[in-house]
């Protein structure tokens, strides 16, 4: 049955009332004027002095769609596997689109473009990703559209060089490149302006420069990266408060304090982002460099693949994720002591040097794919980290690479040491950088 509800604007707010009967009034939309102005009178029209009829049954001919509502298309695509976001920005006028920060599986993007009748014009990565393999070259091979990166990108394949303040057009929609180094030397943000709607930018894709509740880690960006990250974020804070922020991550190990939301605004981050509230550049650099998460799983292989130096997309975890049991200390100790399980510690170098379990073998998780040959093919790996989070993901990767039986140690080295079990201790006088354990699985 047709919904014949009408909404009335009154002095006390919006009221919803069913229409008693269909008549000439049910297809009309009256523009809101001064409250108390009666709707235009006509045969059968409602005669209410305090209301303006806004009908959900209004035909398009009665209320033309404003031109700006059909100019731009914007879609955020969340990748739950690695906590990343990809974006499709398009012009409904020219049917051209740009794809930003593509994941390895490009079919969802191709499906959207086909369904919407879009033509791909730009393939852009905001930076070289360290935690997942980009689908940029796969998409380029499928469509013939070149990959676009900032001119500072150190890659081994041809690409279109982007420059600071360069403007990329999609019909009337404009993407403006902002060079925002810090997380990586080639990092960029993209300002989005829809001129028929506003002459000023309303959105910014911030890559791994500015996150919701955090900023990108600097240790992939070179010796001056933390200071550059400060300058880049200050540049973004020069935007208006209403500008919406869409980062390349909503969780994961490329930051240490992301709140999990996929978007925000410049104004909200200006007021509530802990990193942006620090009073000086020195305080920002000190906090940013004082602690960090562990480097991502198989980062060495992933970066090499994204640079074009090696074809190692198999280093990405695949769905469905392999089932790996978490075993307790009581279950693990007899197997370790008896030599039945091969103990693999995937923590960072500094963690290993401070303390590790006797007899363990050390391969940081970031190097696991590139050093996979060091794990005996006939062993039963027991993977350990600080708490059991990283080890579980690393164990899933080993299971994916055809180790038939793999285990992860629940509680990790922290649980082992807390139980008073023997450890090999190194030099603890120099603590170095604090490692932040990421609670999520990415």
Sine and cosine of phi, psi and omega as CSV:
sin_phi,cos_phi,sin_psi,cos_psi,sin_omega,cos_omega
0.00,0.00,0.62,-0.78,0.01,-1.00
-0.91,0.41,0.71,-0.71,0.03,-1.00
-0.97,0.23,0.88,-0.47,-0.06,-1.00
-0.94,-0.35,0.57,0.82,0.02,-1.00
-0.99,0.16,0.62,-0.78,0.08,-1.00
-0.83,-0.56,0.47,-0.88,-0.02,-1.00
-0.92,-0.40,0.69,-0.72,-0.04,-1.00
-0.88,-0.48,0.79,-0.61,0.10,-1.00
-1.00,0.06,0.86,-0.50,-0.01,-1.00
-0.82,-0.57,0.01,-1.00,-0.01,-1.00
-0.91,0.42,-0.35,0.94,-0.04,-1.00
-0.96,-0.27,0.10,1.00,0.04,-1.00
0.79,-0.61,-0.43,-0.90,-0.02,-1.00
-0.99,-0.13,0.75,-0.66,0.10,-1.00
-0.90,-0.44,0.58,-0.81,0.06,-1.00
-0.90,-0.43,0.81,-0.59,0.01,-1.00
-0.70,-0.71,0.62,-0.78,0.09,-1.00
-0.96,0.30,0.57,-0.82,0.09,-1.00
-0.97,0.24,0.67,-0.74,-0.05,-1.00
-0.92,0.39,-0.60,0.80,-0.02,-1.00
-0.37,-0.93,0.41,-0.91,0.04,-1.00
-0.96,0.28,0.61,-0.79,0.00,-1.00
-0.27,-0.96,-0.17,-0.99,-0.05,-1.00
-0.86,0.51,-0.43,0.90,-0.11,-0.99
-0.97,0.24,-0.29,0.96,-0.19,-0.98
-0.97,0.22,-0.20,0.98,0.00,-1.00
-0.95,-0.32,0.24,0.97,-0.11,-0.99
-0.97,-0.26,0.53,-0.85,0.17,-0.99
-0.85,-0.53,0.84,-0.54,0.01,-1.00
-0.97,-0.26,0.78,-0.62,0.02,-1.00
-0.91,0.41,0.65,-0.76,-0.04,-1.00
-0.95,0.32,0.82,-0.57,0.08,-1.00
-0.90,-0.44,-0.59,-0.81,0.05,-1.00
-0.94,0.35,0.72,-0.70,0.03,-1.00
-0.88,0.48,0.74,-0.67,-0.07,-1.00
0.96,-0.28,-0.14,0.99,0.07,-1.00
-0.99,0.12,0.77,-0.64,-0.03,-1.00
-0.96,0.26,0.50,-0.87,0.09,-1.00
-0.91,0.42,0.40,-0.92,0.00,-1.00
-0.82,0.57,0.69,-0.72,-0.02,-1.00
-0.99,0.14,0.64,-0.76,0.09,-1.00
-0.35,-0.94,0.12,-0.99,-0.05,-1.00
-0.87,0.49,0.88,-0.48,0.03,-1.00
1.00,0.10,0.01,1.00,-0.03,-1.00
-0.94,0.33,0.48,-0.88,0.04,-1.00
-0.94,0.35,0.68,-0.73,-0.05,-1.00
-0.93,-0.37,0.96,0.30,-0.01,-1.00
-0.89,-0.45,0.86,-0.52,-0.08,-1.00
-0.94,0.35,-0.45,0.89,-0.12,-0.99
-0.97,-0.26,0.27,0.96,-0.12,-0.99
-0.69,-0.72,0.49,-0.87,0.13,-0.99
-0.85,-0.53,0.81,-0.59,-0.10,-1.00
-0.98,0.19,0.81,-0.59,0.08,-1.00
-0.82,-0.57,0.99,-0.14,-0.18,-0.98
-0.99,-0.11,0.68,-0.74,0.09,-1.00
-0.97,0.26,-0.08,1.00,-0.02,-1.00
-0.99,-0.13,0.15,0.99,-0.13,-0.99
-0.90,0.44,0.79,-0.61,0.09,-1.00
-0.95,0.33,0.45,-0.89,-0.03,-1.00
-0.85,0.52,-0.53,0.85,-0.02,-1.00
-0.91,0.41,-0.39,0.92,-0.01,-1.00
-0.99,0.11,-0.43,0.90,-0.07,-1.00
-0.65,-0.76,1.00,0.08,-0.03,-1.00
-0.85,0.53,0.64,-0.77,0.02,-1.00
-0.95,0.32,0.79,-0.61,0.03,-1.00
-0.84,0.55,0.62,-0.78,-0.08,-1.00
-0.83,0.56,-0.58,0.82,-0.08,-1.00
-0.92,0.39,-0.34,0.94,-0.03,-1.00
-0.97,0.26,-0.25,0.97,-0.02,-1.00
-0.91,-0.41,0.25,0.97,-0.06,-1.00
-1.00,0.05,-0.74,0.67,-0.15,-0.99
-0.91,-0.42,0.57,-0.82,0.15,-0.99
-0.86,-0.52,0.71,-0.70,-0.02,-1.00
-0.67,-0.75,0.76,-0.65,0.01,-1.00
-0.64,-0.76,0.79,-0.62,0.12,-0.99
-0.98,-0.18,0.78,-0.62,-0.02,-1.00
-0.89,-0.46,0.90,-0.43,-0.06,-1.00
-1.00,-0.01,0.72,-0.69,0.06,-1.00
-0.96,-0.29,0.98,-0.21,-0.07,-1.00
-0.93,0.36,-0.35,0.94,-0.02,-1.00
-0.90,0.43,-0.62,0.79,-0.08,-1.00
-0.80,-0.60,0.17,0.99,0.05,-1.00
0.93,0.37,0.49,0.87,-0.09,-1.00
-0.94,-0.35,0.34,-0.94,0.05,-1.00
-0.83,-0.55,0.70,-0.71,0.16,-0.99
-0.92,-0.40,0.33,-0.94,-0.08,-1.00
-0.66,-0.75,0.64,-0.76,0.19,-0.98
-0.90,-0.43,0.84,-0.53,0.07,-1.00
-0.88,-0.48,0.76,-0.64,-0.10,-1.00
-0.59,-0.81,0.33,-0.94,0.15,-0.99
-0.98,-0.22,0.82,-0.58,0.08,-1.00
-0.97,0.25,-0.26,0.97,0.01,-1.00
-0.99,0.16,-0.74,0.67,-0.04,-1.00
-0.99,-0.12,-0.21,0.98,-0.04,-1.00
0.90,0.44,0.36,0.93,0.09,-1.00
-1.00,-0.06,0.52,-0.86,0.00,-1.00
-0.64,-0.76,0.34,-0.94,0.14,-0.99
-0.86,-0.51,0.62,-0.78,0.08,-1.00
-0.91,-0.41,0.81,-0.58,-0.09,-1.00
-0.89,-0.46,0.77,-0.63,0.06,-1.00
0.85,0.53,0.87,0.50,0.00,-1.00
-0.92,0.40,0.63,-0.78,0.20,-0.98
-0.99,0.16,0.11,-0.99,-0.07,-1.00
-0.92,0.39,-0.59,0.81,0.04,-1.00
-0.99,0.13,0.97,-0.26,-0.11,-0.99
-1.00,-0.01,-0.11,0.99,-0.09,-1.00
-0.88,0.47,-0.65,0.76,0.03,-1.00
-0.85,0.53,-0.57,0.82,0.01,-1.00
-0.95,0.31,-0.68,0.73,0.02,-1.00
-0.88,0.47,-0.61,0.79,0.02,-1.00
-0.89,0.45,-0.70,0.72,0.01,-1.00
-0.88,0.47,-0.71,0.70,-0.03,-1.00
-0.90,0.44,-0.64,0.77,0.03,-1.00
-0.93,0.38,-0.71,0.70,-0.01,-1.00
-0.88,0.48,-0.57,0.82,-0.07,-1.00
-1.00,-0.07,-0.04,1.00,-0.02,-1.00
0.92,0.39,0.60,0.80,-0.07,-1.00
-1.00,-0.09,0.48,-0.88,0.13,-0.99
-0.93,-0.37,0.82,-0.58,-0.04,-1.00
-0.97,0.26,0.79,-0.61,0.01,-1.00
-0.92,-0.40,-0.58,0.82,-0.03,-1.00
-0.74,-0.67,0.67,-0.74,0.19,-0.98
-0.89,-0.46,0.93,-0.36,-0.14,-0.99
-0.84,-0.54,0.73,-0.68,0.26,-0.97
-0.94,-0.33,0.75,-0.66,0.00,-1.00
-0.94,0.35,-0.32,0.95,0.03,-1.00
-0.11,-0.99,0.13,-0.99,0.12,-0.99
-0.98,0.22,0.86,-0.51,-0.08,-1.00
-0.99,0.17,0.58,-0.81,-0.03,-1.00
-0.95,-0.31,-0.21,0.98,-0.10,-0.99
-0.90,-0.44,-0.07,1.00,0.07,-1.00
-0.41,-0.91,0.47,-0.88,0.01,-1.00
-0.99,0.17,0.78,-0.62,0.00,-1.00
-0.96,0.28,0.52,-0.86,0.11,-0.99
-1.00,-0.08,0.25,0.97,-0.14,-0.99
-0.88,0.47,-0.73,0.69,-0.03,-1.00
-0.96,0.27,-0.54,0.84,0.08,-1.00
-0.89,0.46,-0.68,0.73,0.02,-1.00
-0.92,0.38,-0.62,0.79,0.03,-1.00
-0.90,0.44,-0.67,0.75,0.03,-1.00
-0.91,0.42,-0.52,0.86,-0.01,-1.00
-0.97,0.23,-0.53,0.84,-0.14,-0.99
-0.92,-0.40,-0.30,0.95,-0.08,-1.00
0.99,0.15,0.05,1.00,0.01,-1.00
-1.00,0.07,0.77,-0.64,-0.02,-1.00
-0.94,0.35,0.41,-0.91,0.10,-1.00
-0.98,0.19,0.65,-0.76,0.05,-1.00
-0.91,-0.43,0.76,-0.64,0.05,-1.00
-0.64,-0.77,0.30,-0.95,0.09,-1.00
-0.89,0.46,0.51,-0.86,-0.07,-1.00
-0.86,0.51,-0.33,0.94,0.01,-1.00
-0.99,0.13,-0.04,1.00,-0.07,-1.00
-0.90,0.43,0.76,-0.65,0.01,-1.00
-0.99,-0.13,0.99,0.13,-0.01,-1.00
-0.82,-0.57,0.28,-0.96,-0.11,-0.99
-0.95,-0.33,0.40,0.91,0.03,-1.00
-0.69,-0.72,0.38,-0.92,-0.02,-1.00
-0.91,0.42,0.59,-0.81,0.06,-1.00
-0.43,-0.90,0.37,-0.93,0.10,-1.00
-0.98,0.19,0.81,-0.59,-0.07,-1.00
-1.00,0.08,0.81,-0.59,0.05,-1.00
-0.99,-0.11,0.55,-0.83,-0.03,-1.00
-0.82,-0.57,0.46,-0.89,0.04,-1.00
-0.85,0.53,0.72,-0.70,0.01,-1.00
0.96,0.29,0.09,1.00,0.09,-1.00
-0.92,0.39,0.63,-0.78,0.00,-1.00
-0.93,-0.36,0.79,-0.61,0.01,-1.00
-0.95,-0.32,0.81,-0.59,-0.12,-0.99
-0.97,-0.24,0.67,-0.74,0.15,-0.99
-0.80,-0.59,1.00,0.07,-0.18,-0.98
0.86,0.51,-0.77,-0.64,0.03,-1.00
-0.98,0.20,-0.26,0.97,-0.03,-1.00
-0.98,0.21,0.67,-0.74,-0.08,-1.00
-0.83,-0.55,0.76,-0.65,0.18,-0.98
-0.96,-0.28,0.85,-0.53,0.02,-1.00
-0.95,-0.30,0.78,-0.62,-0.05,-1.00
-0.99,0.15,0.80,-0.61,0.15,-0.99
-0.89,-0.45,0.86,-0.51,0.06,-1.00
-0.97,0.24,0.90,-0.43,-0.06,-1.00
-0.80,-0.60,0.94,0.34,-0.05,-1.00
-0.94,0.33,0.29,-0.96,0.00,-1.00
0.53,-0.85,-0.91,0.42,0.10,-0.99
-0.90,0.43,-0.69,0.72,0.11,-0.99
-0.62,-0.78,0.45,-0.89,-0.01,-1.00
-0.88,0.48,-0.51,0.86,-0.08,-1.00
-0.99,-0.11,0.16,0.99,-0.09,-1.00
-0.88,0.47,0.68,-0.74,0.09,-1.00
-0.76,-0.66,0.38,-0.93,0.23,-0.97
-0.90,-0.44,0.38,-0.92,-0.04,-1.00
-0.82,-0.57,0.90,-0.44,0.09,-1.00
-0.99,0.13,0.73,-0.68,-0.02,-1.00
-0.92,-0.39,0.83,-0.56,0.04,-1.00
-0.83,-0.55,0.73,-0.69,0.07,-1.00
-0.91,-0.42,1.00,0.05,-0.18,-0.98
-0.81,0.59,-0.63,0.78,0.03,-1.00
-0.89,0.46,-0.38,0.93,0.03,-1.00
-1.00,0.01,-0.69,0.73,-0.02,-1.00
-0.31,-0.95,0.60,-0.80,0.07,-1.00
-0.97,0.24,-0.16,0.99,-0.02,-1.00
-0.95,-0.30,0.45,-0.89,0.01,-1.00
-0.91,0.41,0.62,-0.78,0.02,-1.00
-0.92,-0.40,-0.20,0.98,-0.05,-1.00
-0.61,-0.80,0.44,-0.90,0.12,-0.99
-0.62,-0.79,0.78,-0.62,0.14,-0.99
-1.00,-0.01,0.91,-0.41,-0.21,-0.98
-0.99,-0.14,0.05,1.00,0.00,-1.00
0.83,0.55,-0.73,-0.69,0.06,-1.00
-0.96,-0.29,0.46,0.89,0.10,-1.00
-0.99,0.10,-0.88,0.47,-0.02,-1.00
-0.90,-0.44,0.83,-0.56,0.10,-1.00
-0.97,-0.25,0.09,-1.00,0.14,-0.99
-0.99,0.17,0.95,-0.30,0.00,-1.00
1.00,0.03,0.09,1.00,-0.09,-1.00
-0.28,-0.96,0.01,-1.00,0.17,-0.99
-0.77,-0.64,0.25,-0.97,-0.04,-1.00
-0.94,0.35,0.55,-0.83,0.03,-1.00
-0.89,0.46,0.53,-0.85,-0.10,-1.00
-0.98,-0.18,-0.10,0.99,-0.19,-0.98
-0.98,0.22,0.01,1.00,0.13,-0.99
-0.98,-0.18,0.04,1.00,-0.22,-0.98
-0.94,-0.33,0.03,1.00,0.01,-1.00
0.98,-0.21,0.04,-1.00,-0.14,-0.99
-0.90,0.43,-0.50,0.87,-0.02,-1.00
-0.97,-0.23,0.32,0.95,-0.17,-0.99
-0.90,0.44,-0.65,0.76,-0.05,-1.00
-0.90,0.44,-0.67,0.75,0.05,-1.00
-0.91,0.40,-0.63,0.77,0.06,-1.00
-0.90,0.43,-0.60,0.80,0.01,-1.00
-0.90,0.44,-0.62,0.79,0.07,-1.00
-0.87,0.49,-0.77,0.64,-0.04,-1.00
-0.89,0.46,-0.64,0.76,-0.02,-1.00
-0.91,0.42,-0.67,0.74,0.02,-1.00
-0.93,0.36,-0.57,0.82,0.08,-1.00
-0.90,0.43,-0.57,0.82,0.05,-1.00
-0.89,0.45,-0.68,0.73,0.03,-1.00
-0.91,0.41,-0.56,0.83,0.02,-1.00
-0.94,0.35,-0.16,0.99,0.12,-0.99
-0.96,0.26,-0.16,0.99,0.05,-1.00
-0.97,0.23,0.30,-0.95,0.01,-1.00
-0.92,0.38,0.46,-0.89,-0.03,-1.00
-0.86,0.52,-0.53,0.85,-0.09,-1.00
-0.97,0.24,-0.19,0.98,-0.04,-1.00
-0.90,0.43,0.80,-0.60,-0.02,-1.00
-0.98,0.18,0.63,-0.78,-0.06,-1.00
-0.95,-0.31,0.82,-0.57,0.04,-1.00
-0.80,-0.60,0.98,-0.19,-0.04,-1.00
-1.00,0.09,0.10,-0.99,0.02,-1.00
-1.00,0.08,-0.14,0.99,0.03,-1.00
-0.68,-0.73,0.56,-0.83,0.20,-0.98
-0.90,-0.44,-0.18,0.98,0.16,-0.99
-0.29,-0.96,0.11,-0.99,0.02,-1.00
0.86,-0.52,-0.16,-0.99,-0.16,-0.99
-0.99,-0.15,0.15,0.99,0.06,-1.00
-1.00,0.09,-0.04,1.00,0.15,-0.99
-0.56,-0.83,0.13,-0.99,-0.04,-1.00
-0.87,-0.49,-0.02,1.00,-0.06,-1.00
-0.59,-0.81,0.44,0.90,0.02,-1.00
-0.89,0.46,0.63,-0.78,-0.11,-0.99
-1.00,0.04,-0.16,0.99,0.03,-1.00
0.98,-0.20,-0.23,0.97,0.05,-1.00
-0.98,0.19,0.59,-0.81,-0.03,-1.00
-1.00,0.06,-0.09,1.00,0.00,-1.00
-0.38,-0.93,0.26,-0.97,0.00,-1.00
-0.38,-0.92,-0.35,-0.94,0.13,-0.99
-0.72,-0.69,0.35,-0.94,0.06,-1.00
-0.86,0.51,-0.67,0.75,-0.03,-1.00
-0.89,0.45,-0.67,0.74,0.00,-1.00
-0.91,0.40,-0.68,0.73,0.01,-1.00
-0.93,0.37,-0.60,0.80,0.05,-1.00
-0.85,0.52,-0.60,0.80,-0.09,-1.00
-1.00,0.02,-0.51,0.86,-0.19,-0.98
-0.82,-0.57,-0.12,0.99,0.02,-1.00
-0.97,0.26,0.88,-0.47,-0.10,-1.00
-0.84,0.54,-0.59,0.81,-0.03,-1.00
-0.94,0.35,-0.56,0.83,-0.03,-1.00
-0.99,0.15,-0.18,0.98,0.04,-1.00
-1.00,0.01,-0.14,0.99,0.01,-1.00
-0.90,0.43,0.66,-0.75,-0.24,-0.97
-0.96,0.27,-0.42,0.91,-0.09,-1.00
-0.68,-0.73,0.26,-0.97,0.08,-1.00
-0.89,0.46,-0.63,0.78,0.01,-1.00
-0.89,0.46,-0.68,0.74,0.01,-1.00
-0.91,0.41,-0.62,0.78,0.03,-1.00
-0.88,0.48,-0.76,0.65,-0.02,-1.00
-0.89,0.45,-0.65,0.76,0.00,-1.00
-0.89,0.46,-0.70,0.72,-0.01,-1.00
-0.94,0.35,-0.64,0.77,-0.05,-1.00
-0.93,0.36,-0.56,0.83,-0.05,-1.00
-0.99,-0.10,-0.14,0.99,-0.05,-1.00
-0.97,0.24,-0.38,0.92,0.02,-1.00
-0.46,-0.89,0.37,-0.93,0.01,-1.00
-0.34,-0.94,0.35,-0.94,0.14,-0.99
-0.96,0.26,0.25,-0.97,0.14,-0.99
-0.89,0.46,0.45,-0.89,0.06,-1.00
-0.90,0.43,0.55,-0.83,-0.12,-0.99
-0.88,0.47,0.41,-0.91,0.06,-1.00
-0.83,0.55,0.80,-0.60,0.05,-1.00
0.86,0.50,0.52,0.85,-0.03,-1.00
-0.85,0.53,-0.66,0.75,-0.04,-1.00
-0.87,0.49,-0.69,0.72,0.01,-1.00
-0.94,0.35,-0.62,0.78,-0.04,-1.00
-0.93,0.37,-0.71,0.71,0.02,-1.00
-0.90,0.43,-0.67,0.74,0.03,-1.00
-0.87,0.50,-0.64,0.76,0.03,-1.00
-0.92,0.39,-0.70,0.71,-0.01,-1.00
-0.93,0.37,-0.39,0.92,0.09,-1.00
-0.99,0.15,-0.28,0.96,-0.09,-1.00
1.00,0.04,0.27,0.96,-0.03,-1.00
-1.00,0.00,-0.32,0.95,-0.03,-1.00
-0.37,-0.93,0.60,-0.80,0.06,-1.00
-1.00,-0.04,0.99,0.12,-0.11,-0.99
-0.82,-0.57,0.69,0.73,0.03,-1.00
-0.91,0.41,-0.29,0.96,0.06,-1.00
-0.92,0.40,-0.18,0.98,0.02,-1.00
-0.96,0.29,-0.21,0.98,0.05,-1.00
-0.97,0.22,0.64,-0.77,0.13,-0.99
-0.91,0.42,0.65,-0.76,-0.02,-1.00
-0.93,-0.36,0.50,-0.87,0.08,-1.00
-0.99,-0.16,0.59,-0.81,0.00,1.00
-0.95,0.31,0.63,-0.77,-0.01,-1.00
-0.91,0.42,0.62,-0.79,-0.01,-1.00
-0.91,0.42,0.58,-0.82,0.06,-1.00
-0.99,0.17,0.81,-0.59,0.02,-1.00
-0.77,-0.63,0.84,-0.54,0.04,-1.00
-0.95,0.30,0.64,-0.77,0.19,-0.98
-1.00,-0.05,0.82,-0.57,-0.06,-1.00
-0.95,-0.31,0.47,-0.88,-0.01,-1.00
-1.00,0.07,0.18,-0.98,0.07,-1.00
-0.86,0.51,-0.67,0.74,-0.02,-1.00
-0.89,0.45,-0.58,0.82,0.04,-1.00
-0.97,0.26,-0.56,0.83,-0.13,-0.99
-0.99,0.15,-0.61,0.79,-0.16,-0.99
-0.85,0.53,-0.74,0.67,0.01,-1.00
-0.87,0.48,-0.58,0.81,-0.01,-1.00
-0.94,0.33,-0.59,0.81,0.04,-1.00
-0.94,0.35,-0.75,0.66,-0.03,-1.00
-0.88,0.48,-0.56,0.83,-0.02,-1.00
-1.00,0.08,-0.01,1.00,0.02,-1.00
0.96,0.28,0.27,0.96,-0.04,-1.00
-0.99,0.15,-0.48,0.88,0.00,-1.00
-0.90,-0.43,0.62,-0.78,-0.03,-1.00
-0.99,-0.11,0.94,-0.35,-0.14,-0.99
-0.99,0.14,0.88,-0.48,-0.05,-1.00
-0.89,-0.45,0.89,-0.46,0.02,-1.00
-0.99,-0.12,0.87,-0.49,-0.09,-1.00
-0.96,-0.28,0.31,0.95,0.00,-1.00
-0.97,0.25,0.10,-0.99,0.03,-1.00
-0.95,0.32,0.31,-0.95,-0.04,-1.00
-0.83,0.56,-0.70,0.71,-0.06,-1.00
-0.92,0.38,-0.54,0.84,0.07,-1.00
-0.91,0.41,-0.71,0.70,0.00,-1.00
-0.87,0.49,-0.69,0.72,-0.05,-1.00
-0.91,0.40,-0.53,0.85,0.01,-1.00
-0.96,0.29,-0.64,0.77,-0.06,-1.00
-0.17,-0.99,0.66,-0.75,0.11,-0.99
-0.45,-0.89,0.23,-0.97,-0.03,-1.00
-0.98,0.21,0.71,-0.71,0.02,-1.00
-0.83,0.55,0.68,-0.73,0.05,-1.00
0.99,0.11,-0.03,1.00,-0.01,-1.00
-0.97,0.24,0.42,-0.91,0.10,-1.00
-0.95,-0.32,0.63,-0.78,-0.15,-0.99
-0.91,-0.41,0.87,-0.50,0.19,-0.98
-0.66,-0.75,0.95,-0.33,0.03,-1.00
-0.83,0.56,0.56,-0.83,-0.06,-1.00
-0.85,0.52,-0.49,0.87,-0.01,-1.00
-0.92,0.38,-0.34,0.94,-0.05,-1.00
-0.94,-0.34,0.11,0.99,-0.17,-0.99
-0.88,0.47,-0.72,0.70,-0.03,-1.00
-0.91,0.41,-0.63,0.77,-0.04,-1.00
-0.97,0.24,-0.29,0.96,0.02,-1.00
-0.89,-0.46,0.41,0.91,-0.08,-1.00
-0.87,0.50,-0.51,0.86,-0.01,-1.00
-0.90,0.43,-0.30,0.95,0.02,-1.00
-0.97,0.23,-0.23,0.97,0.04,-1.00
-1.00,-0.01,0.90,-0.44,-0.04,-1.00
-0.82,0.57,0.74,-0.67,-0.09,-1.00
-0.93,0.38,-0.35,0.94,-0.03,-1.00
-0.98,-0.21,0.22,0.97,-0.05,-1.00
-1.00,-0.06,0.20,-0.98,0.18,-0.98
-0.95,-0.31,0.98,-0.19,-0.07,-1.00
-0.96,0.29,0.69,-0.72,0.22,-0.98
-0.91,-0.41,0.93,-0.37,-0.12,-0.99
-1.00,-0.10,0.67,-0.74,-0.04,-1.00
-0.71,-0.70,0.59,-0.81,0.14,-0.99
-0.71,-0.71,-0.43,-0.90,-0.02,-1.00
-0.95,0.31,-0.71,0.71,-0.12,-0.99
-0.80,-0.60,-0.25,0.97,-0.03,-1.00
0.93,-0.38,-0.08,1.00,-0.01,-1.00
-0.98,0.20,-0.84,0.54,0.00,-1.00
-0.89,0.45,-0.63,0.78,-0.06,-1.00
-0.89,0.45,-0.56,0.83,-0.02,-1.00
-0.92,0.40,-0.68,0.73,0.02,-1.00
-0.92,0.39,-0.66,0.75,0.03,-1.00
-0.90,0.45,-0.62,0.79,0.04,-1.00
-0.91,0.40,-0.61,0.79,0.07,-1.00
-0.89,0.46,-0.61,0.79,0.05,-1.00
-0.91,0.42,-0.69,0.72,0.03,-1.00
-0.88,0.48,-0.66,0.76,0.04,-1.00
-0.89,0.46,-0.61,0.79,0.03,-1.00
-0.91,0.42,-0.51,0.86,-0.02,-1.00
-1.00,-0.01,0.39,0.92,0.19,-0.98
0.99,0.13,0.32,0.95,0.27,-0.96
-0.98,0.22,0.88,-0.47,-0.13,-0.99
-0.92,0.38,-0.53,0.85,-0.02,-1.00
-0.74,-0.67,0.83,-0.55,0.01,-1.00
-0.64,-0.77,0.60,-0.80,0.03,-1.00
-0.79,-0.61,0.39,-0.92,0.11,-0.99
-0.85,-0.53,0.67,-0.74,-0.05,-1.00
-1.00,0.09,0.92,-0.39,0.04,-1.00
-0.91,0.42,0.71,-0.70,0.01,-1.00
1.00,0.07,-0.31,0.95,0.11,-0.99
0.86,0.52,-0.36,-0.93,-0.01,-1.00
-0.92,0.39,-0.47,0.88,0.05,-1.00
-0.89,0.45,-0.69,0.72,0.04,-1.00
-0.92,0.39,-0.62,0.78,0.02,-1.00
-0.88,0.47,-0.76,0.65,-0.01,-1.00
-0.92,0.39,-0.62,0.79,0.01,-1.00
-0.91,0.41,-0.43,0.90,0.04,-1.00
-0.99,0.12,0.03,1.00,0.02,-1.00
0.98,0.21,0.30,0.95,0.00,-1.00
-0.98,0.17,0.41,-0.91,-0.10,-0.99
-0.91,0.42,0.60,-0.80,0.05,-1.00
-0.68,-0.73,0.34,-0.94,0.15,-0.99
-0.99,-0.15,0.89,-0.45,-0.06,-1.00
-0.98,-0.21,0.65,-0.76,0.06,-1.00
-0.96,-0.29,-0.44,-0.90,-0.01,-1.00
-0.98,0.20,0.94,-0.35,0.01,-1.00
-0.98,-0.20,0.12,0.99,-0.04,-1.00
-0.95,0.31,-0.48,0.88,0.04,-1.00
-0.93,-0.36,0.94,-0.34,-0.09,-1.00
-0.98,0.19,-0.48,0.88,0.00,-1.00
0.92,0.40,-0.44,-0.90,-0.02,-1.00
-0.96,0.30,0.70,-0.72,0.10,-1.00
-0.97,0.23,0.69,-0.72,0.05,-1.00
-0.99,-0.11,0.76,-0.65,0.02,-1.00
-0.99,-0.11,0.84,-0.54,0.02,-1.00
-0.99,0.16,0.85,-0.52,0.04,-1.00
-0.99,0.14,0.80,-0.59,-0.09,-1.00
-0.95,0.32,-0.62,0.79,-0.01,-1.00
-0.92,0.40,0.08,-1.00,-0.08,-1.00
-1.00,-0.01,0.01,1.00,-0.11,-0.99
-1.00,-0.03,0.00,0.00,0.00,0.00
